[in-house]
Amino acid sequence: MTRTETARAYLTEPILSVLVLWLLIHWLGVTANTGFMHDEAKDILSLCVVLLGAALALWIGLFWISTGEFGQWLASKQMLEPVNTAYVASTWVLLVNCILCILCAYIPASQTWLQFTGEFFSLWAIGTMHTLLNNTRLLLKLHGLYGGRPKPSRKSDPQPSEAKDGDPLCT
């Protein structure tokens, strides 16, 4: 993945979140949006805590994968670091969203910038979860490619050409 593709991937989610938030503000109005975020912040927090748990579980799974042969293969293809960075970015967005949802729930709806920031991060968290799951799907495809490649035989396995007289392989 080139730097341009990486930058585009990381900028797409927040830009789409800003556009959706802008549409919501212009469609429903400022008061309705801040009131919605203030009233529903606890419910959004419940969803985001579950998503944060899923993101952390997937990230821990990546650590588990990275210690084995597949992780070494990913590192040799220079794929492990970008995947790890994507998992970390998603986890941070979800964590910030959880903190903002707590603040949005307990600080008055009249604090419009806080409510809009919370709504923006809630939209971004939903978008980043899609990307996280897509990265996991691609990682599983790579694991399938890795599993399908021929594996070198171990030196300790006797080969037919190495069998000696009297071995069961020679008969």
Secondary structure per residue as TSV (DSSP state, phi and psi in degrees):
chain	resnum	aa	ss	phi	psi
A	1	M	-	360.0	129.3
A	2	T	-	-78.3	168.6
A	3	R	H	-63.1	-36.6
A	4	T	H	-64.6	-44.7
A	5	E	H	-63.3	-40.5
A	6	T	H	-64.5	-46.1
A	7	A	H	-62.2	-41.7
A	8	R	H	-63.7	-38.9
A	9	A	H	-65.4	-40.4
A	10	Y	H	-77.6	-22.3
A	11	L	H	-90.4	-20.9
A	12	T	H	-62.2	-47.7
A	13	E	H	-62.6	-49.9
A	14	P	H	-67.1	-34.2
A	15	I	H	-66.1	-44.6
A	16	L	H	-62.9	-36.7
A	17	S	H	-64.6	-41.5
A	18	V	H	-62.8	-43.6
A	19	L	H	-63.7	-43.3
A	20	V	H	-65.5	-42.1
A	21	L	H	-62.5	-42.7
A	22	W	H	-60.4	-44.2
A	23	L	H	-63.0	-42.2
A	24	L	H	-62.9	-42.0
A	25	I	H	-64.6	-42.9
A	26	H	H	-75.9	-27.3
A	27	W	H	-81.9	-46.8
A	28	L	H	-97.6	-24.7
A	29	G	-	100.9	161.4
A	30	V	H	-66.1	-48.1
A	31	T	H	-63.2	-42.9
A	32	A	H	-64.9	-39.4
A	33	N	H	-69.1	-44.6
A	34	T	H	-67.5	-38.0
A	35	G	H	-64.9	-41.5
A	36	F	H	-61.4	-47.7
A	37	M	H	-63.9	-41.3
A	38	H	H	-64.3	-43.8
A	39	D	H	-72.9	-35.5
A	40	E	H	-102.0	4.9
A	41	A	H	-59.8	-36.8
A	42	K	H	-67.4	-37.8
A	43	D	H	-69.8	-40.8
A	44	I	H	-64.0	-37.9
A	45	L	H	-60.5	-42.1
A	46	S	H	-58.5	-45.4
A	47	L	H	-63.3	-45.0
A	48	C	H	-70.6	-28.7
A	49	V	H	-66.6	-40.0
A	50	V	H	-64.8	-43.5
A	51	L	H	-65.2	-37.8
A	52	L	H	-63.9	-41.7
A	53	G	H	-61.4	-41.1
A	54	A	H	-65.1	-42.1
A	55	A	H	-63.3	-41.9
A	56	L	H	-65.4	-39.2
A	57	A	H	-63.9	-42.0
A	58	L	H	-65.8	-37.9
A	59	W	H	-66.9	-40.8
A	60	I	H	-63.3	-38.5
A	61	G	H	-60.5	-37.4
A	62	L	H	-64.8	-40.1
A	63	F	H	-61.1	-41.6
A	64	W	H	-63.3	-43.0
A	65	I	H	-65.7	-38.5
A	66	S	H	-68.5	-16.0
A	67	T	T	-84.9	-12.8
A	68	G	S	-98.4	-168.9
A	69	E	H	-62.8	-38.3
A	70	F	H	-63.7	-40.0
A	71	G	H	-63.7	-39.6
A	72	Q	H	-65.9	-38.3
A	73	W	H	-65.0	-43.1
A	74	L	H	-61.4	-42.6
A	75	A	H	-64.0	-38.6
A	76	S	H	-67.2	-27.6
A	77	K	T	-89.4	3.9
A	78	Q	T	57.5	40.7
A	79	M	-	-108.8	-18.8
A	80	L	H	-69.1	-44.7
A	81	E	H	-64.8	-45.5
A	82	P	H	-63.4	-37.3
A	83	V	H	-66.7	-43.1
A	84	N	H	-61.9	-43.0
A	85	T	H	-61.8	-40.2
A	86	A	H	-65.0	-39.9
A	87	Y	H	-65.8	-42.2
A	88	V	H	-64.6	-43.5
A	89	A	H	-61.1	-44.4
A	90	S	H	-62.9	-41.9
A	91	T	H	-63.8	-41.1
A	92	W	H	-66.7	-41.7
A	93	V	H	-61.2	-44.0
A	94	L	H	-65.7	-38.8
A	95	L	H	-65.9	-46.1
A	96	V	H	-61.1	-40.1
A	97	N	H	-63.0	-40.5
A	98	C	H	-61.5	-43.9
A	99	I	H	-63.8	-43.7
A	100	L	H	-65.3	-35.7
A	101	C	H	-63.9	-38.1
A	102	I	H	-62.7	-46.2
A	103	L	H	-63.9	-42.5
A	104	C	H	-64.0	-31.7
A	105	A	H	-73.0	-32.4
A	106	Y	H	-108.8	-9.6
A	107	I	S	-100.7	139.1
A	108	P	-	-54.9	150.1
A	109	A	T	-64.4	-15.5
A	110	S	T	-68.4	-16.3
A	111	Q	-	-81.0	78.1
A	112	T	H	-61.8	-39.8
A	113	W	H	-65.9	-37.4
A	114	L	H	-65.6	-44.2
A	115	Q	H	-64.3	-41.2
A	116	F	H	-67.7	-37.1
A	117	T	H	-64.4	-42.2
A	118	G	H	-62.9	-40.5
A	119	E	H	-67.4	-40.0
A	120	F	H	-60.6	-48.1
A	121	F	H	-68.1	-29.3
A	122	S	H	-66.4	-42.6
A	123	L	H	-65.6	-41.7
A	124	W	H	-64.8	-38.6
A	125	A	H	-62.8	-40.2
A	126	I	H	-64.9	-42.5
A	127	G	H	-65.8	-39.8
A	128	T	H	-70.6	-27.8
A	129	M	H	-67.5	-38.5
A	130	H	H	-60.2	-45.0
A	131	T	H	-64.7	-40.7
A	132	L	H	-61.3	-44.4
A	133	L	H	-67.3	-36.8
A	134	N	H	-65.2	-41.5
A	135	N	H	-62.9	-37.7
A	136	T	H	-65.7	-41.1
A	137	R	H	-61.8	-43.5
A	138	L	H	-66.5	-35.4
A	139	L	H	-64.6	-38.5
A	140	L	H	-67.6	-35.9
A	141	K	H	-64.0	-42.4
A	142	L	H	-62.3	-37.5
A	143	H	H	-63.8	-37.1
A	144	G	H	-64.2	-40.8
A	145	L	H	-64.5	-40.9
A	146	Y	H	-64.9	-42.6
A	147	G	H	-68.0	-25.3
A	148	G	H	-86.7	-9.1
A	149	R	S	-78.8	152.2
A	150	P	-	-66.5	136.8
A	151	K	-	-98.2	139.5
A	152	P	-	-68.9	143.2
A	153	S	-	-76.1	153.8
A	154	R	-	-78.2	150.7
A	155	K	T	-66.3	-28.8
A	156	S	T	-75.9	-16.8
A	157	D	S	-75.7	125.1
A	158	P	-	-70.4	133.3
A	159	Q	-	-92.5	152.6
A	160	P	G	-56.5	-32.3
A	161	S	G	-74.5	-19.1
A	162	E	G	-94.2	-5.5
A	163	A	-	-67.6	141.6
A	164	K	-	-105.5	164.9
A	165	D	T	-58.6	138.4
A	166	G	T	94.0	-15.9
A	167	D	S	-73.6	148.2
A	168	P	G	-62.0	-22.0
A	169	L	G	-71.7	-22.8
A	170	C	G	-83.5	-15.7
A	171	T	-	-86.6	360.0
